[in-house]
């Protein structure tokens, strides 16, 4: 599997403190390097095209899992108070 970042997710990361952004990137890579990365993700309802979310401390990474292509698309990364609005 591989991670693909959307333009929105890239902007979200650039707007964060560099240290926090690095922590989030490292955690996403850690998820990806496990045998079943989606076992750490929670399924989402009514947030199409997003299918799951990863929890990284107080931040959430909204993702679209394209398992047939072997890709996990990171759609957005925001604080938990902001992500679901």
C-alpha positions as CSV (number, residue, x, y, z in Angstrom):
1,X,0.0,0.0,0.0
2,X,1.0,3.6,-0.4
3,X,-0.2,7.0,0.9
4,X,-1.4,9.7,-1.5
5,X,-2.0,13.2,-0.2
6,X,-4.7,15.4,-1.6
7,X,-4.0,19.2,-2.2
8,X,-6.3,19.9,0.8
9,X,-4.3,17.5,3.1
10,X,-1.0,19.1,1.9
11,X,-2.3,22.5,2.8
12,X,-3.6,21.3,6.1
13,X,-0.1,20.0,6.9
14,X,1.6,23.2,5.8
15,X,-0.6,25.2,8.1
16,X,0.4,23.2,11.2
17,X,3.4,23.6,13.4
18,X,6.3,21.8,11.7
19,X,6.9,19.6,14.7
20,X,3.3,18.5,14.8
21,X,3.1,18.0,11.1
22,X,6.2,15.7,11.3
23,X,4.6,13.7,14.1
24,X,1.4,13.2,12.0
25,X,3.4,12.2,8.9
26,X,5.4,9.7,11.0
27,X,2.3,8.2,12.5
28,X,0.6,7.8,9.1
29,X,3.8,6.1,7.8
30,X,3.6,3.8,10.8
31,X,0.0,2.9,10.1
32,X,1.0,2.2,6.5
33,X,3.9,-0.1,7.4
34,X,1.7,-2.4,9.5
35,X,0.2,-5.6,8.1
36,X,-3.4,-4.2,8.1
37,X,-3.3,-0.4,8.2
38,X,-7.1,-0.1,8.1
39,X,-7.4,-2.0,11.4
40,X,-6.3,1.2,13.0
41,X,-8.9,3.3,11.2
42,X,-12.5,3.9,12.2
43,X,-15.1,3.6,9.4
44,X,-17.0,6.8,8.6
45,X,-20.7,7.1,7.7
46,X,-22.2,9.9,5.5
47,X,-18.8,11.5,4.6
48,X,-18.5,10.4,1.0
49,X,-16.0,10.0,-0.6
50,X,-14.2,9.5,2.8
51,X,-14.4,5.9,4.1
52,X,-12.3,6.0,7.3
53,X,-10.4,8.2,9.7
54,X,-7.1,7.7,11.5
55,X,-6.7,9.2,15.0
56,X,-3.4,10.9,15.7
57,X,-3.7,12.5,19.2
58,X,-6.1,15.4,18.9
59,X,-5.9,15.3,15.1
60,X,-7.8,13.2,12.6
61,X,-6.8,12.2,9.1
62,X,-9.8,11.6,6.9
63,X,-9.0,9.0,4.3
64,X,-10.4,7.2,1.3
65,X,-9.2,3.6,1.1
66,X,-8.7,2.3,-2.4
67,X,-7.7,-1.2,-1.5
68,X,-8.1,-2.5,-5.1
69,X,-5.4,0.0,-6.2
70,X,-3.3,-0.5,-3.0
71,X,-3.7,3.2,-2.1
72,X,-4.8,5.2,0.9
73,X,-5.8,8.7,0.0
74,X,-5.4,11.3,2.8
75,X,-8.2,13.8,2.1
76,X,-7.9,16.1,5.1
77,X,-6.0,16.5,8.4
78,X,-7.4,18.8,11.1
79,X,-8.0,19.1,14.8
80,X,-10.9,16.9,16.0
81,X,-13.0,20.0,16.8
82,X,-12.8,21.2,13.2
83,X,-12.7,18.1,11.0
84,X,-16.4,17.0,11.1
85,X,-17.9,20.5,10.5
